[in-house]
Amino acid sequence: MSQRRDFLRENRLLVALATYNEIENLPELVDQIRDVLSSADILVVDDNSPDGTGRWCDAQIALGRPLLCIHRPAKLGLGSATAAAFRWAIQKDYDWVATLDADYGHDPREFTKMILAAAENGALDVVIGSRYVPGGRIEGWPWRRRIASKTINAAARFWLRLPTRDNSGAFRLYRVAALQRISAESLKSSGYAYLEEVLWRLRRAGCRIAEVPITFRQRKRGRSKLGLREILRTLRDLAMLRFRRF
């Protein structure tokens, strides 16, 4: 654990959460992130959630709680929200930025494994919390969701020649210096396909990527935003990226 402590002491870490209608999950999730990563800053990028997610963030900030928030005018997409967090991390001189789903599918305690991987191998630029390497697993997903995820990951490996197994998961740790090698403005995918596009662009830039096993769980509360339309849109965007390769 000394490596984890040294890493957190020596590096500025930003944890970014993209939100839309996550008031049922966000307060408890923020508390857990603080318990695990007490020295990290937490940034919420909220897409004008009708359920008051952004207002909750403002109330926390007004109370002096250590929280940051970017308010966006409308639901602009997960990819563009994450790009906004990347720009923030670059502008504010963070060393690393961590991302995870705001629906409680990712357990913040598993950031420890990802941080240890980065601490043990100083050459790594990205660490993926992976469902599809040995030791990784998924709990609570219906078979349709499993098939969709497998299909998207197979398409990413085939079309984009990505060697990583879990290219569609948002549980990641990025070195900010690596993100500076790709322009956030160059990301074409505003939706879920940004997850594969970021890895594709980082790999083309010569960045080193590793995966560590995690357990992904079905969201505790609220409704999933990943429907059939978004799945088809993701596959379309991956196909477009394939043509850009040539």
Secondary structure, DSSP 4 states (H G I P E B T S, - for coil): -HHHHHHHHHS-EEEEEEESS-TTTHHHHHHHHHHH-TTSEEEEEE---TTSHHHHHHHHHHTT-S-EEEE-SS---HHHHHHHHHHHHHHTT-SEEEE--TTS-S-GGGHHHHHHHHHH-TT-SEEEEESSSTT-EEES--HHHHHHHHHHHHHHHHHH----S--S---EEEEHHHHTTS-GGG----STTHHHHHHHHHHHTT--EEEEE-EEE--SSS--S--HHHHHHHHHHHHHHHHHH-
